[in-house]
């Protein structure tokens, strides 16, 4: 943060993260977005430090994203693979609805023994895009035999989206929670999370 020489009326500085901090100087005190500067102007070799009275949390930093939710569900390997091919926009977008078919770490560890595509490769990127289906597809909306478009676009399809076959096996004697659903031949485990 640059040395604070702010007018009494206040001003704003932009953080490295891109958020804005409001700086107000009044009655000999400097406040930064609600936190008081306790010790200003500590010079370091690469800049200036200012000790503040509380943690400055950028707006939206504590917002629950699909990535954070998947990490909590033990899908860390899946998230790591997504980061390796720069598809993080698919797991950090909180506005666009997706159905995410996310394998847990134990499932991916088994699959890795069969040889997953190399981290960062285009082949891995295509495979991961196949795990994202635009829109929310809750079990009650799924019908046996339907084809759902993934986010994977293929040149051989005139840049159209690759589709995924859905299988739904209902046990008519039981309730809807007994439905067995498979996407592209892979079964789902547990209840969906919205």
Residue, then its C-alpha position, 0 to 999 in steps of 0.5 A: x500500500x502506498x504511503x497514506x497522504x489522504x485528504x480529510x474528506x476521504x479517498x480510495x485506494x485499489x488493492x492488488x486483489x482489485x477491491x477498493x479500500x476507502x481511506x478517511x482521515x479525521x481527528x488525527x486518525x486514519x481509517x481504512x474501510x472501517x479499520x483504524x491504522x494503529x501504526x503507519x508508515x513502517x518502511x520495508x525493502x519493497x514498500x510501506x506497511x501500515x498495521x490496522x486494527x482489524x482484518x480487511x475482507x474484500x467484498x465477496x471473499x467469503x461468498x460460497x463458490x462451487x469451488x469452496x463447496x467442492x473442496x468441502x465435499x472432498x473433491x480436492x483432486x478434481x479442483x486441482x485438475x481444473x486449476x491445471x487446465x485454467x477452467x476455474x471460471x466454471x467453479x468460481x462463477x456464482x451466477x451461471x447455473x451448472x450441474x457439476x459431475x464431480x468425482x471425489x478424491x477416492x474415486x479419482x485415485x482409482x481412476x489415476x491408476x488407469x491413467x488420466x490425461x496429463x495435468x494441464x493437457x488439452x485432453x484433460x481440459x476436454x475431459x473436465x469440460x464434459x463434467x459441466x452441464x449448463x443449467x440445474x438438473x435436479x433428479x426430478x427433472x431427469x428422464x431416462x434416455x435424455x441427452x444433456x449438453x455439456x460445456x465441451x465444444x467439439x470441432x467435429x460437431x461444428x463447434x457444437x456441444x458434446x452431449x451426455x446420455x442420462x439413464x434413470x432407473x426408477x423403482x416404482x415401489x419406492x419414492x423418488x429418492x430411490x432413483x438410480x441415475x447415471x450420466x454417461x455411464x457413471x452413477x451418482x453417489x449420494x444426494x445432489x447438493x444445490 
